[in-house]
Amino acid sequence: MEKSIEIERSIIKKYKKPIWHRFIGGCKDYRLINEGDRIAVCVSGGKDSFLLANCMRQLQRHSDVPFTLEFLCMDPGYRPENRAMIEQNAVQMALPLHIFETEIFDAVADAGQSPCYLCARMRRGYLYKNARALGCNKIALGHHFDDVIETTLMSMLWGAEVKTMMPKLHSTNYPGMELIRPLYLVREADILAWKRYNGLSFLQCACRFTERGTAEGTRANGEAGARAQTKALIAALRKTNPQADVNLFRSMHNVNLNMALGWTKDGRPHSFLEEYDKADAAF
């Protein structure tokens, strides 16, 4: 119990400015938590989700807005040693973890689609389903600032569209359910520093496909490789422009539709030509 207290206190003491203030800022800026919410904090076993769990528990204790927490973990088919690491960390942090099992890894192995994409979709569905069974109206995921800017840049370079990872989303398949990302403003470097400071060990990547030489493993590594390349590109840009990542993030808050060639709204594509002649006539 003493260790769990030390770990949690380090967030509001040692890492008050880089983690706690940014966590609180994200929750407030994007209105992620409301009175009466019952939130399922989804713990995957990595550093991000365990930090999120500790931040959410700390916030629950001190917030003027009353809300309830559940700590939810899905085992998609982890190896025994990986499952044991998650359980040991939960005990060390005194987290009452609800663990449920699925066969997602096996299902993805037999599918012809991209394993990472399919796995992510299936995970999300199972998390919503089990969170609802616990009476929750929201699920909280551990995506952080670096995930956001990497996803933004990847969408442009690999997906040929401008979009970002949103701080919150309404579920389309589970009415009344919502996804939130409270670590939206927290940098990965600070999460790693928190991990090292507390002498913690977490799962890196427990995906079985990245451990294989199969076609599925090749595709999974390819998708992970795209993110790694994007991460390296952002790091290189920071060397000549320290604000490069911040500017990329802010640009998604300052989209100038008057200077956009096209955009999509509610699945419907639009072009600047729709309003071009009207603007000319105004002069």
SVG drawing of the C-alpha trace seen along z (x, -y; Angstrom):
<svg xmlns="http://www.w3.org/2000/svg" viewBox="-28 -45 46 63">
<polyline fill="none" stroke="black" stroke-width="0.4" points="0.0,0.0 2.8,-2.4 4.3,-1.9 0.9,-2.7 0.7,-6.0 4.3,-6.9 3.5,-6.3 0.3,-8.4 1.9,-11.2 4.8,-11.5 2.2,-12.7 1.1,-15.7 4.5,-16.4 7.5,-15.5 5.5,-15.7 3.0,-18.3 3.7,-20.7 4.4,-18.3 1.8,-15.6 -0.7,-16.7 -1.3,-20.2 -1.5,-19.0 -3.9,-16.2 -6.1,-18.7 -5.9,-21.1 -7.0,-18.5 -10.0,-17.5 -11.1,-21.1 -10.3,-22.4 -12.2,-19.6 -14.9,-19.1 -14.1,-15.4 -15.7,-14.7 -19.2,-15.7 -21.0,-15.3 -22.4,-11.8 -20.2,-10.2 -19.3,-6.6 -16.0,-6.1 -14.3,-2.9 -10.5,-3.6 -9.2,-1.1 -5.9,0.4 -4.0,2.2 -0.9,2.9 1.3,0.2 2.8,-2.9 0.2,-5.3 -2.9,-3.5 -1.5,-2.8 -0.5,-6.5 -4.1,-7.4 -5.5,-5.2 -3.5,-6.9 -4.3,-10.3 -8.1,-9.6 -8.1,-8.2 -6.2,-11.2 -8.7,-13.5 -11.7,-11.6 -10.4,-12.2 -9.9,-16.0 -12.4,-17.1 -15.5,-19.2 -17.3,-17.3 -18.4,-13.9 -17.8,-10.9 -17.3,-7.2 -14.4,-5.0 -14.1,-1.5 -10.8,0.0 -11.2,2.2 -8.6,4.5 -9.1,6.7 -7.0,9.8 -7.1,10.4 -5.0,13.5 -1.8,12.4 1.0,14.8 0.9,15.9 3.9,13.8 2.3,10.6 -1.0,11.2 1.0,11.7 2.8,8.4 -0.5,6.5 -1.9,8.2 1.3,7.5 1.3,3.8 -2.4,3.6 -1.6,5.0 1.4,2.8 -0.8,-0.3 -3.8,1.0 -6.0,0.8 -9.2,2.9 -8.9,4.2 -11.8,5.9 -10.1,8.3 -12.1,10.0 -10.9,12.3 -11.4,12.3 -10.0,14.3 -9.1,11.2 -5.6,12.3 -6.9,15.6 -9.7,14.0 -7.3,11.5 -4.9,14.2 -7.6,15.9 -8.7,12.6 -7.3,11.3 -7.6,7.7 -4.9,5.5 -4.3,7.0 -3.7,3.7 -6.8,2.0 -9.0,5.0 -7.6,5.6 -8.2,1.9 -11.8,2.0 -12.5,5.2 -10.9,4.0 -13.0,0.8 -16.2,2.8 -15.4,5.2 -14.4,2.3 -17.6,0.4 -19.6,3.6 -18.0,4.5 -17.9,0.9 -21.7,0.7 -22.1,3.9 -20.4,2.1 -22.9,-0.7 -20.4,-3.2 -21.3,-5.9 -17.7,-6.7 -14.5,-4.8 -11.1,-6.6 -8.1,-5.7 -4.4,-6.5 -3.5,-8.2 -1.2,-11.2 0.1,-14.3 2.6,-12.5 -0.1,-10.0 -2.2,-12.9 0.4,-14.7 1.8,-11.5 -1.7,-10.4 -2.3,-13.9 0.8,-13.7 0.3,-10.1 -3.2,-10.9 -1.6,-13.4 1.4,-11.4 -0.1,-8.0 -3.9,-8.6 -4.0,-11.7 -6.4,-13.5 -6.2,-16.0 -7.7,-14.7 -6.6,-14.2 -7.2,-12.0 -10.1,-13.7 -10.1,-14.3 -13.6,-12.8 -16.0,-10.9 -19.6,-9.7 -19.9,-6.0 -21.7,-5.2 -22.5,-1.6 -23.2,-2.1 -25.7,-5.0 -25.1,-7.0 -21.5,-5.9 -18.5,-8.2 -14.8,-7.8 -12.4,-10.3 -8.7,-10.9 -7.6,-12.7 -3.8,-12.5 -4.4,-14.5 -1.9,-17.2 0.6,-15.0 3.9,-14.3 5.3,-10.8 8.7,-11.9 7.2,-12.9 5.3,-9.6 8.6,-7.8 10.3,-10.0 7.5,-9.2 7.9,-5.5 11.7,-5.6 11.4,-7.7 9.1,-5.1 11.2,-2.1 8.2,-0.7 8.1,1.9 5.2,2.2 4.2,4.1 5.9,2.6 4.0,4.4 2.3,7.7 1.0,8.1 1.8,11.7 2.1,10.7 5.1,8.5 6.9,11.5 6.2,13.7 7.6,13.9 4.2,14.4 2.3,12.3 0.3,10.9 3.4,10.0 4.8,8.3 1.7,6.2 1.6,5.4 5.3,4.3 4.6,2.2 1.9,0.3 4.0,-0.1 6.9,-1.2 4.8,-4.0 4.3,-5.4 8.0,-5.0 9.0,-6.9 6.5,-9.6 7.9,-9.8 11.4,-10.1 10.3,-12.8 8.8,-14.9 11.9,-14.5 14.1,-15.7 11.8,-18.7 12.1,-19.6 15.9,-20.0 15.5,-23.0 12.1,-24.1 11.5,-23.3 7.9,-24.3 7.2,-22.0 5.1,-19.5 3.2,-22.2 2.5,-24.1 1.2,-20.9 -1.1,-20.4 -2.3,-24.0 -2.9,-23.9 -5.7,-21.4 -7.4,-24.0 -7.0,-26.7 -8.2,-25.2 -8.9,-28.0 -11.6,-26.7 -11.3,-29.8 -7.9,-28.4 -8.9,-24.7 -9.3,-23.1 -11.8,-20.6 -13.2,-19.1 -15.6,-16.4 -18.5,-17.0 -20.7,-14.1 -19.4,-11.9 -20.2,-14.4 -17.3,-15.9 -17.2,-19.7 -15.0,-21.8 -13.9,-25.4 -15.5,-25.8 -19.0,-25.6 -18.5,-29.1 -15.9,-30.4 -18.1,-32.2 -20.4,-33.5 -17.4,-35.2 -16.3,-36.7 -19.8,-38.1 -19.7,-39.8 -16.9,-42.2"/>
</svg>
